[in-house]
């Protein structure tokens, strides 16, 4: 997958086993979060870190950030985390001299970043009270909302989501903020989650209609917004989906990037690529790392996802290629162009 570097980190004393993938640093230091997961094998972890770090290259490039793509995975049960364990990981990050910058991802939180930050400067996503940018989720949700509006403009001829039937899968950090934007705009919102209490609480608080997780793919809806897991767009679900647009915050929505991107194109579903529209979070942590963090500017930068998404959907239509492919080509073109600029002193 064209990576620059894959680092294997191991520490006997704390039991730390981690991988750091640096995919491309043409635009700047490789920024991407650290995920902790009890992988079934080392091979599985390697595949994950390679895939995720490549995705960050494209995400950061399309967001207009001067940051490359990287990601780290820590192998094992999150219960293993201790101060020493996290600081040992921080030492490994520091050893790369700023080629890789870490942040939170699955099973890692802002207080973990504080421990990592005791050993390295190359960490971002710290709590607001510690001078960080705080929770990135509202920014991510805003970007998803912008991307959804762009996809709506393409599919329905108007960016307005008023009266559109939108199904949001997952009422977690991203889902709940997205629902607020949609309700405010007068959309007809249906929501689901595997945790019934959480689902009912959000439905009650927002006025959205709660539905069972199992029926989401069969709903009569205009827009499907995956905001839970990856790989929900696959051989089984594409046949069932009746929506005109897919736009959501979840990472890696297409189970098979090439195959399922093409199937969506053939079915006439407008797909807003996930790594393009869920970049608000990385825009937020990137701004924190690069210095002079300003929440208002972060939201302004995230708003641009609307124009970027529309441009990519137009390219996809003109060239009759899947939107995912159009997005990757656009990201690669920026990396190549800026790489040449950097050759001059
Ligand atoms: P979260 O854990 O807060 O929320 C996910 C929600 O999905 C949970 O409420 C969970 O119960 C629910 N869920 C899980 N499986 C489900 C299923 N089968 N059906 C319905 N609901 C299900 O996570 P989050 O931070 O909101 O992130 C959501 C997605 O967006 C993830 O894929 C994440 O990688 C991605 N993402 C998040 C951010 C961010 O800023 N938080 C940034 C970029 C991408």
Boltz pocket constraint, residues with backbone or C-beta under 6 A from the ligand:
constraints:
  - pocket:
      binder: B
      contacts: [[A, 136], [A, 137], [A, 138], [A, 140], [A, 169], [A, 170], [A, 171], [A, 172], [A, 173], [A, 174], [A, 175], [A, 192], [A, 193], [A, 194], [A, 195], [A, 198], [A, 213], [A, 226], [A, 227], [A, 228], [A, 229], [A, 230], [A, 249], [A, 250], [A, 251], [A, 278], [A, 279], [A, 281], [A, 282]]
      max_distance: 6.0
